[in-house]
Amino acid sequence: MRNWFRISLAFMALAATIGALLRLIYVVEMPWLFFKPWLHAHSHVAMLGWLFPGLLIALLGQDRREPPRRFAFWLGINQLLVFGMLVSFPLQGYGAWSISFSAAQTIVGYALMVQAWRRTSHWPPHGSRLLARLAFGFQVISTFGVWAMGPIMSSGMAGSELYYWSIQWFLHFQFNGWFWFAAMAIGSRWAEKHGVAVQLDRTTTMLWVLGTIFSFALAIAWSERLPLVFAVNAMAVLVQFWAAWRTLLAMRTARPQAMVRSSRWMRVLIAVMLLSMAVKIGAQALVAIPAVAKMSLTLRNYVIGFVHLNTLGTISALLFAFALMQGWFDERRPMVRRGLVCFIIGYGLSEFLLFTQGTFFWAGWGQIPGYLWSLFIVSAIMALGVWVLLFSTSGAIAPGRPTTEAAE
């Protein structure tokens, strides 16, 4: 599994580099770099080449059993298709090849879900297995939005409300469904294997499910600004806030046990993850106010910052903590520590700049002096950190660390 993690991390490094270039395009003339096609490459590579396989690796990699050959086969096909997107999107945007690669990856994703479902069948039914099954279900549900786009576009409705709703459907159930429940399943499985007494009860799990489903109202509120839509979203975010509070109480009881079973940098990364989750939940609670919801939907800085809270602060930090746990990153090596510091600083400053600039635009104060250069610099620092971490995985596995490598 370690080699698959390295391949996925390489896609993360490429996505981060493209992201930095997309910042640079606003301050340096680069006529060869067309923003939209490269943005599509950035988002697809990050989500499907890094986050999607990374979560599967973290879910299944905690068990010291050799992954089934079919899983490795489909994971390899997935990464080849993502490479095809990396090449085709900058060349043609949404064209025949890029759409074909995307559609094929969705089908391959189903095959990987089947393999993961079978692989987790021996997990505790009311703990990690339930959370993992919910994650797999939301992953499949999210793809309904992808398949809907074909008929919508062929009907001449590209650019319509329904077209954008299908995109929002995919993104919403990816971020708030698949990513969220997979992260909780990874944490729950780690707790079960290390004897840490933390388990979400059925009420808390059901609250998360209901909050995820009904908070889709915010995704369509930009076009349907009806009181009922905002009321449903307000109810959903309050339910999520309640679920988060119950989850926090469950985690607090297990904190002393978890502290002695984790390393220093694992705790740092989990702190980054939990802080990002707290900001995300806090932001969702604020959008229960219609005026705030409208503002969050119309300011691109807020939207990008919110997306990065999910993808970078929550999931990527979790996957890096998993790599430390497996011994794929050795925190005793200065190279690893520097890579993690660059990633955390770059991510943190990027979020600060995005949300601060969004607030400046909302208040009518204009652009922060040096904002564009500053955003590029912090993005480059974060990308550098990922590249450093990638090269650090070429070393030997840290002795005495738990690893699945022996099973391979």
C-alpha positions in Angstrom: 0.0 0.0 0.0 2.9 2.3 0.6 3.7 2.5 -3.2 0.1 3.3 -4.0 0.2 6.1 -1.4 3.4 7.5 -3.0 1.7 7.5 -6.4 -1.3 9.3 -5.0 0.9 11.8 -3.2 2.6 12.5 -6.5 -0.7 13.6 -7.9 -1.2 15.8 -4.9 2.1 17.4 -5.6 1.2 18.0 -9.2 -2.2 19.4 -8.2 -0.6 21.8 -5.7 1.9 23.0 -8.3 -0.9 23.7 -10.8 -2.7 25.5 -8.0 0.3 27.7 -7.5 0.6 28.4 -11.2 -3.1 29.4 -11.3 -2.3 32.0 -8.6 0.8 33.2 -10.6 -1.2 33.8 -13.7 -2.8 36.9 -12.1 0.6 38.6 -11.6 2.8 37.2 -14.4 1.8 37.0 -18.1 1.7 33.3 -19.2 -0.1 33.1 -22.5 0.3 29.3 -22.7 -1.7 28.8 -19.5 -5.5 29.0 -20.0 -7.1 29.3 -16.6 -10.3 27.2 -17.0 -8.7 24.1 -18.6 -5.9 24.1 -16.0 -8.4 24.6 -13.2 -10.3 21.5 -14.3 -7.0 19.6 -14.4 -6.2 20.9 -10.9 -9.5 19.9 -9.3 -9.8 16.5 -11.0 -6.2 15.5 -10.2 -6.6 16.6 -6.6 -9.9 14.9 -5.9 -9.6 11.8 -8.0 -5.8 11.2 -8.0 -5.1 12.1 -4.4 -8.1 12.3 -2.1 -10.2 9.4 -3.6 -7.4 6.8 -3.6 -5.8 8.3 -0.4 -9.0 7.7 1.6 -9.3 4.2 0.3 -5.7 3.4 1.1 -6.2 4.8 4.6 -9.4 2.9 5.1 -8.0 -0.5 4.1 -4.3 0.1 5.0 -4.8 -0.2 8.7 -5.4 -3.9 8.5 -2.2 -5.9 8.0 -3.6 -8.0 5.3 -2.5 -8.0 1.7 -5.0 -6.0 -0.4 -6.9 -8.1 -2.9 -5.4 -8.2 -6.3 -8.6 -6.8 -7.8 -8.3 -3.7 -5.6 -4.8 -3.1 -6.7 -5.8 -3.6 -10.4 -8.7 -1.1 -10.2 -6.6 1.3 -8.2 -4.0 1.2 -11.0 -6.6 1.8 -13.6 -7.9 4.7 -11.6 -4.6 6.4 -11.5 -4.0 5.9 -15.2 -7.3 7.5 -16.0 -6.4 10.5 -13.7 -3.2 10.9 -15.6 -5.2 11.0 -18.8 -7.3 13.8 -17.3 -4.0 15.6 -16.3 -3.0 15.6 -19.9 -6.3 16.1 -21.7 -7.9 18.9 -19.6 -5.1 21.5 -20.3 -5.1 20.5 -24.0 -8.9 20.6 -24.7 -10.8 21.6 -21.6 -14.0 19.6 -21.5 -13.6 17.6 -24.7 -14.0 14.1 -25.9 -10.9 12.7 -24.3 -11.3 14.4 -20.9 -15.0 13.5 -20.6 -14.2 9.9 -21.6 -11.5 9.7 -18.9 -13.8 11.2 -16.3 -16.7 8.8 -17.2 -14.4 5.8 -17.1 -13.0 6.8 -13.7 -16.5 7.0 -12.3 -17.1 3.4 -13.4 -13.8 2.3 -12.0 -14.7 4.1 -8.8 -17.7 1.8 -8.5 -15.5 -1.2 -8.8 -13.2 0.1 -6.0 -16.3 0.7 -3.8 -17.3 -2.9 -4.2 -13.8 -4.1 -3.3 -13.7 -1.8 -0.3 -17.2 -2.9 0.8 -16.1 -6.5 0.8 -12.8 -5.6 2.5 -14.5 -4.0 5.5 -17.1 -6.7 6.0 -15.3 -8.0 9.2 -15.2 -4.6 10.9 -17.5 -3.9 13.9 -21.0 -3.4 12.5 -22.0 -0.4 14.7 -18.6 1.3 14.5 -16.2 1.7 11.7 -18.1 -0.6 9.3 -21.3 1.5 9.5 -19.3 4.7 8.9 -17.4 3.2 6.0 -20.6 1.9 4.4 -22.2 5.3 4.6 -19.1 6.8 3.1 -19.2 4.4 0.2 -22.9 5.0 -0.3 -22.5 8.8 -0.4 -19.6 8.3 -2.9 -22.0 6.5 -5.3 -24.8 9.0 -4.7 -22.5 11.9 -5.5 -21.9 10.4 -9.0 -25.5 10.8 -9.9 -24.8 14.4 -10.5 -22.0 13.5 -12.9 -24.3 11.2 -15.0 -27.0 13.8 -15.0 -24.8 16.3 -16.8 -24.8 14.3 -20.1 -28.6 14.3 -20.7 -28.8 17.9 -19.4 -26.1 19.1 -21.9 -27.6 17.1 -24.8 -30.9 18.7 -24.1 -29.4 22.1 -24.7 -29.6 23.1 -21.0 -25.8 23.6 -20.4 -25.5 26.6 -18.2 -29.0 26.3 -16.8 -29.9 26.0 -13.1 -30.3 22.2 -13.5 -26.8 22.0 -15.0 -25.2 23.8 -12.0 -27.4 21.8 -9.5 -25.9 18.6 -10.9 -22.4 19.9 -10.3 -23.3 21.0 -6.8 -24.9 17.6 -6.1 -21.6 15.9 -6.9 -19.4 18.3 -4.9 -21.8 18.4 -1.9 -22.0 14.7 -1.4 -18.3 14.3 -2.1 -17.2 16.8 0.5 -20.0 16.4 3.1 -20.7 12.7 2.5 -17.9 10.6 1.1 -15.0 12.6 2.5 -16.6 13.3 5.8 -17.8 9.8 6.6 -14.6 8.2 5.3 -12.6 10.4 7.7 -14.7 9.4 10.6 -14.5 5.7 9.6 -10.7 6.0 9.5 -10.6 7.5 12.9 -13.1 5.0 14.3 -11.1 2.0 12.8 -7.9 3.4 14.3 -9.6 3.7 17.7 -10.9 0.1 17.5 -7.5 -1.3 16.6 -5.7 0.6 19.4 -8.2 0.0 22.2 -9.2 3.6 22.4 -12.7 3.9 23.8 -14.5 6.1 21.3 -17.5 5.2 19.3 -20.2 7.3 17.8 -23.7 6.1 18.8 -26.5 5.6 16.3 -28.1 9.0 17.2 -24.9 10.9 16.4 -24.4 9.0 13.2 -28.0 9.6 12.1 -27.6 13.3 12.8 -24.6 13.5 10.5 -26.6 11.7 7.8 -29.6 14.0 8.1 -27.4 17.1 8.2 -25.5 15.9 5.1 -28.7 15.3 3.1 -30.6 18.4 4.0 -27.7 20.8 3.8 -27.8 20.4 0.1 -30.3 23.2 0.3 -27.4 25.7 0.6 -26.0 24.4 -2.7 -29.2 25.4 -4.6 -29.9 28.5 -2.6 -27.9 30.7 -5.0 -30.7 30.2 -7.6 -33.7 29.4 -5.5 -33.6 32.1 -2.8 -36.8 31.1 -1.2 -37.5 31.2 2.5 -38.2 27.5 2.6 -34.8 26.7 1.1 -33.0 28.8 3.7 -35.2 27.3 6.4 -34.2 23.8 5.4 -30.5 24.7 5.3 -30.8 26.4 8.7 -32.3 23.2 10.1 -29.6 21.1 8.5 -26.6 23.1 9.8 -28.1 23.1 13.3 -28.4 19.4 13.1 -24.8 19.2 12.0 -23.7 21.4 14.8 -25.5 19.1 17.3 -23.8 16.1 15.7 -20.4 17.8 15.9 -21.0 18.6 19.6 -21.9 14.9 20.4 -18.8 13.8 18.4 -16.5 16.1 20.3 -17.8 14.8 23.7 -17.2 11.3 22.5 -13.6 12.2 21.4 -12.8 14.0 24.7 -13.3 10.9 26.7 -10.8 9.1 24.6 -8.2 11.9 24.5 -5.8 10.6 27.3 -5.7 7.1 25.6 -5.2 8.6 22.1 -2.3 10.9 23.4 -0.2 8.0 24.4 -0.8 6.1 21.2 0.2 8.8 18.8 3.4 10.7 18.0 4.0 14.4 18.2 3.5 15.2 14.6 0.5 13.0 14.3 -1.1 15.1 17.1 -0.1 18.3 15.2 -1.8 17.1 12.0 -4.9 15.9 13.9 -5.1 19.3 15.5 -5.0 20.9 12.1 -7.7 18.6 11.0 -9.9 19.2 14.0 -9.4 23.0 13.7 -10.3 22.9 10.0 -13.4 20.8 10.9 -14.4 23.3 13.6 -14.1 26.3 11.2 -16.1 24.4 8.6 -18.9 23.6 11.0 -18.8 27.1 12.4 -19.1 28.5 8.9 -22.0 26.2 8.1 -23.7 27.3 11.3 -23.3 31.0 10.2 -24.9 30.3 6.8 -28.1 29.4 8.7 -28.6 33.2 8.5 -30.0 34.0 5.0 -27.9 37.2 4.6 -24.7 35.3 5.4 -25.7 32.4 3.1 -26.2 34.8 0.2 -22.8 36.4 0.9 -21.0 33.0 1.1 -22.4 31.9 -2.2 -21.5 35.1 -4.2 -17.9 35.6 -3.0 -15.5 33.3 -4.7 -12.8 33.7 -2.0 -15.1 32.2 0.6 -16.1 29.3 -1.7 -12.4 28.4 -2.5 -11.5 28.8 1.2 -14.3 26.5 2.2 -13.3 23.9 -0.4 -9.7 23.9 0.9 -10.9 23.6 4.5 -12.3 20.2 3.4 -9.7 19.0 0.9 -6.5 20.4 2.5 -7.1 21.1 6.2 -9.3 18.1 6.9 -8.6 15.2 4.5 -5.0 15.9 3.5 -3.9 16.5 7.1 -5.7 13.2 8.0 -3.9 11.3 5.3 -0.5 12.7 6.3 -1.2 11.6 9.9 -2.0 8.2 8.6 1.3 8.1 6.7 3.1 8.9 9.9 1.2 6.1 11.7 2.2 3.6 9.0 5.9 4.8 9.1 5.7 6.0 5.5 6.8 9.4 6.8 9.5 9.3 9.5 9.1 12.4 11.6 12.6 12.0 13.0 13.9 13.0 9.6 14.4 16.8 9.2 13.2 16.5 5.6 9.8 15.2 6.7 9.4 17.9 9.4 10.2 20.6 7.0 7.7 19.3 4.5 5.0 19.2 7.1 5.9 22.7 8.3 5.7 24.1 4.7 2.4 22.4 4.1 0.8 23.6 7.3 2.1 27.2 7.0 1.1 27.4 3.3 -2.3 26.0 4.0 -2.9 28.2 7.0 -1.8 31.5 5.4 -3.7 30.6 2.2 -7.0 30.2 4.2 -6.2 33.5 6.1 -5.7 35.4 2.9 -8.8 34.0 1.2 -11.2 34.6 4.0 -9.7 38.0 4.8 -9.9 39.2 1.2 -13.4 37.9 0.9 -14.4 39.9 4.0 -12.7 43.0 2.5 -14.7 42.6 -0.7 -17.9 42.1 1.3 -17.2 45.3 3.3 -16.4 47.3 0.1 -12.7 47.9 1.2 -11.2 46.6 -2.1 -8.2 44.4 -2.5 -5.5 43.9 0.1 -2.2 45.4 -1.0 0.0 42.6 -2.4 -2.8 40.1 -2.1 -2.2 38.3 -5.4 1.6 37.9 -4.9 1.1 36.8 -1.3 -1.5 34.2 -2.3 1.0 32.8 -4.9 3.8 32.7 -2.4 1.9 30.8 0.2 0.5 28.4 -2.4 4.1 27.8 -3.7 5.2 27.1 -0.1 2.5 24.5 0.3 3.3 22.9 -3.0 7.0 22.8 -2.0 6.0 21.1 1.3 4.1 18.3 -0.6 7.1 17.8 -3.0 9.4 17.5 0.0 7.1 14.9 1.6 6.9 13.0 -1.6 10.7 12.7 -1.9 11.0 11.8 1.8 8.9 8.7 1.2 11.8 7.2 -0.8 13.7 6.4 2.4 13.4 3.3 4.5 10.4 2.7 6.7 11.0 4.0 10.2 11.9 1.1 12.5 9.4 0.2 15.2 6.5 1.9 13.5 3.3 0.0 12.6 3.2 -0.7 8.9 1.3 -2.8 6.4 4.4 -3.1 4.3 5.2 -6.6 5.8 1.9 -7.8 4.3 3.0 -6.9 0.8 
